[in-house]
Amino acid sequence: MPDLFEIIESTRAMRRLKPDPVPDDLIAKILRAGSCAPNGGNTQKWRFLVIKDPKIKKAVQAWYKKAFDEVIGPRYLASEPPPGVTKERYLRQHAAVEYLTDHFHEAPVWIVACLEDGPNPNRAAGSSIYPAVQNMVLAARALGLGTTLTTRHLLYEKEAETALGLPSGVHSYAILPIGYPMGKFGPVGRGPLNEIVYQDRWGEPYRAV
């Protein structure tokens, strides 16, 4: 198994996944990694919904695709590549996003990261779920499984959460589609640290990078 920093630096968003079954013991390891994450006040109000039912996945995928067709797809094509990514690579990424859109429901397992946060969640709520999501993403990479953090279903939050069968007061914050990847891991494309890290004052370069 690769070491921690190798895992971090090679954990790409894997959007092309094989439909092959994923053993339950590997999913359990991923879930345990999520439950070890820090969370606000150690309240542990997170809940993780494992979805394997094709009917549920297909119902959510319909809203996922609608969000792509109406918002995400046009935004991608109109945007410039992010730092450290060439235009060619950015277009390949767009193709991968489109592939995931069309095959979202075919990923063998979804983990839906949720919080019991009442009827009016605020922006701080994510601080108690996204560390768990990142732990699960890294655990999947360590086990040779591909995934990507997706939140697009939240553009149609009410409809998607109804399809997921979530009760009142429980909200989803991410869906991780998990499967064996068709492609290879890493390295990730990022801009240089000296362009994004400051020291003491905003805009003052951090001298150690």
C-alpha positions as CSV (number, residue, x, y, z in Angstrom):
1,M,0.0,0.0,0.0
2,P,1.4,3.5,-0.9
3,D,2.3,5.8,2.0
4,L,0.0,8.7,3.1
5,F,1.6,11.5,1.0
6,E,1.7,9.3,-2.1
7,I,-2.0,8.6,-1.6
8,I,-2.8,12.3,-1.2
9,E,-0.8,13.3,-4.2
10,S,-2.3,10.7,-6.5
11,T,-5.9,10.8,-5.5
12,R,-7.5,12.0,-8.7
13,A,-11.2,12.3,-9.2
14,M,-12.0,8.9,-10.8
15,R,-15.2,9.4,-12.9
16,R,-14.9,6.3,-15.1
17,L,-15.7,3.3,-13.0
18,K,-16.2,-0.4,-13.8
19,P,-19.6,-1.9,-12.9
20,D,-17.8,-4.8,-11.1
21,P,-19.1,-5.5,-7.6
22,V,-17.1,-4.1,-4.7
23,P,-16.7,-6.4,-1.7
24,D,-18.6,-5.3,1.4
25,D,-15.5,-5.5,3.6
26,L,-13.8,-2.8,1.5
27,I,-16.8,-0.6,1.8
28,A,-16.8,-1.2,5.6
29,K,-13.1,0.0,5.7
30,I,-14.0,3.1,3.8
31,L,-17.0,3.8,6.2
32,R,-14.8,3.3,9.3
33,A,-12.3,5.8,7.9
34,G,-15.1,8.3,7.5
35,S,-16.3,7.8,11.0
36,C,-12.8,8.5,12.4
37,A,-12.8,12.1,11.0
38,P,-13.0,15.1,13.3
39,N,-16.4,16.8,13.6
40,G,-17.9,19.8,15.4
41,G,-18.1,19.2,19.2
42,N,-17.7,15.4,18.5
43,T,-21.5,15.3,18.2
44,Q,-21.1,12.7,15.4
45,K,-24.4,13.7,13.8
46,W,-23.3,12.3,10.5
47,R,-25.1,9.4,8.8
48,F,-23.9,7.4,5.8
49,L,-26.4,5.9,3.4
50,V,-25.0,3.0,1.3
51,I,-26.9,2.7,-1.9
52,K,-26.8,-0.4,-4.1
53,D,-30.4,-0.5,-5.3
54,P,-30.4,0.3,-9.1
55,K,-33.8,1.9,-9.0
56,I,-32.8,4.4,-6.4
57,K,-29.6,5.2,-8.2
58,K,-31.4,5.7,-11.5
59,A,-34.0,8.0,-9.9
60,V,-31.2,10.2,-8.5
61,Q,-29.2,10.1,-11.8
62,A,-32.1,11.7,-13.6
63,W,-31.7,14.8,-11.5
64,Y,-27.9,14.6,-11.7
65,K,-28.1,14.6,-15.5
66,K,-30.6,17.4,-15.5
67,A,-28.2,19.5,-13.5
68,F,-25.4,18.7,-16.0
69,D,-27.5,19.6,-19.1
70,E,-28.8,22.9,-17.6
71,V,-25.9,24.2,-15.5
72,I,-22.7,22.2,-15.2
73,G,-22.0,21.3,-18.8
74,P,-22.4,24.8,-20.2
75,R,-20.3,26.2,-17.3
76,Y,-17.5,23.8,-18.1
77,L,-17.4,24.7,-21.8
78,A,-17.4,28.4,-21.0
79,S,-14.7,28.3,-18.3
80,E,-10.9,28.6,-18.6
81,P,-8.8,25.7,-17.3
82,P,-7.8,25.9,-13.6
83,P,-4.2,26.5,-12.5
84,G,-1.8,23.6,-13.4
85,V,-4.2,22.2,-16.1
86,T,-3.8,22.6,-19.8
87,K,-6.8,23.3,-22.1
88,E,-6.5,19.8,-23.6
89,R,-6.5,18.2,-20.1
90,Y,-9.4,20.3,-19.1
91,L,-11.5,19.1,-22.1
92,R,-10.6,15.5,-21.2
93,Q,-11.9,16.3,-17.7
94,H,-15.1,17.6,-19.2
95,A,-15.5,14.4,-21.1
96,A,-15.0,12.4,-17.9
97,V,-17.6,14.5,-16.1
98,E,-20.0,13.9,-19.0
99,Y,-19.2,10.1,-18.8
100,L,-19.9,10.0,-15.1
101,T,-23.2,11.9,-15.7
102,D,-24.4,9.3,-18.1
103,H,-23.1,6.3,-16.1
104,F,-23.6,7.7,-12.5
105,H,-26.2,5.0,-11.7
106,E,-23.9,2.2,-12.9
107,A,-21.3,2.7,-10.1
108,P,-21.7,-0.4,-8.0
109,V,-21.9,1.4,-4.7
110,W,-22.8,4.9,-3.6
111,I,-22.0,6.4,-0.2
112,V,-24.3,9.3,0.6
113,A,-22.8,11.5,3.3
114,C,-25.6,13.1,5.4
115,L,-26.0,15.1,8.5
116,E,-28.8,15.2,11.0
117,D,-28.9,19.0,11.0
118,G,-32.5,19.9,11.3
119,P,-34.7,21.9,9.0
120,N,-32.4,25.0,8.6
121,P,-28.7,23.9,8.1
122,N,-26.1,26.6,7.9
123,R,-22.8,26.9,6.1
124,A,-20.8,25.6,9.1
125,A,-22.6,22.3,8.9
126,G,-20.1,21.1,6.2
127,S,-17.3,21.3,8.7
128,S,-18.8,18.2,10.4
129,I,-19.1,16.1,7.2
130,Y,-16.5,17.0,4.6
131,P,-13.5,15.8,6.7
132,A,-15.3,12.4,6.8
133,V,-15.9,12.6,3.1
134,Q,-12.2,13.3,2.5
135,N,-11.2,10.4,4.7
136,M,-13.4,8.1,2.7
137,V,-12.0,9.4,-0.6
138,L,-8.4,8.7,0.6
139,A,-9.4,5.3,2.0
140,A,-10.9,4.3,-1.3
141,R,-7.6,5.3,-3.1
142,A,-5.6,3.3,-0.6
143,L,-7.7,0.3,-1.4
144,G,-7.4,0.7,-5.1
145,L,-10.9,2.0,-5.6
146,G,-12.0,5.0,-7.5
147,T,-14.4,7.7,-6.4
148,T,-15.0,11.4,-6.6
149,L,-16.8,13.9,-4.4
150,T,-20.0,14.9,-6.1
151,T,-22.5,17.5,-4.9
152,R,-24.3,18.2,-8.1
153,H,-27.5,16.5,-7.0
154,L,-27.9,19.4,-4.6
155,L,-28.9,21.7,-7.5
156,Y,-32.2,19.7,-7.2
157,E,-31.8,19.0,-3.5
158,K,-35.5,18.4,-2.6
159,E,-36.1,16.0,-5.6
160,A,-32.9,14.1,-5.1
161,E,-33.3,13.7,-1.4
162,T,-36.8,12.5,-1.9
163,A,-35.5,9.9,-4.4
164,L,-32.9,8.9,-1.7
165,G,-35.6,8.5,0.9
166,L,-34.1,10.9,3.4
167,P,-36.3,11.7,6.4
168,S,-37.1,15.3,7.6
169,G,-34.1,17.0,9.3
170,V,-31.5,14.9,7.4
171,H,-29.7,16.4,4.5
172,S,-27.2,15.0,2.0
173,Y,-23.9,16.8,1.5
174,A,-22.1,14.6,-1.0
175,I,-22.5,11.4,-3.0
176,L,-19.4,9.2,-3.5
177,P,-19.8,6.8,-6.4
178,I,-17.4,3.9,-5.7
179,G,-16.0,1.3,-8.0
180,Y,-12.8,-0.1,-9.6
181,P,-11.4,2.6,-11.8
182,M,-11.0,2.3,-15.6
183,G,-8.0,4.7,-15.5
184,K,-4.9,5.1,-13.4
185,F,-4.3,7.1,-10.3
186,G,-2.4,10.5,-10.1
187,P,-0.6,12.7,-10.2
188,V,-3.0,15.5,-9.6
189,G,-2.7,18.7,-11.6
190,R,-2.3,21.8,-9.3
191,G,-0.8,25.2,-9.6
192,P,2.4,26.1,-7.7
193,L,2.2,26.8,-3.9
194,N,4.0,30.2,-4.3
195,E,0.9,31.5,-6.1
196,I,-1.7,30.5,-3.5
197,V,0.2,30.7,-0.1
198,Y,0.7,34.0,1.7
199,Q,2.5,35.0,4.9
200,D,1.2,37.4,7.5
201,R,-0.5,39.7,4.9
202,W,-2.7,38.8,2.0
203,G,-0.7,38.8,-1.2
204,E,2.7,38.6,0.6
205,P,4.4,35.4,-0.7
206,Y,5.1,32.7,1.8
207,R,8.9,32.4,1.7
208,A,9.2,28.7,2.5
209,V,7.6,27.5,-0.7
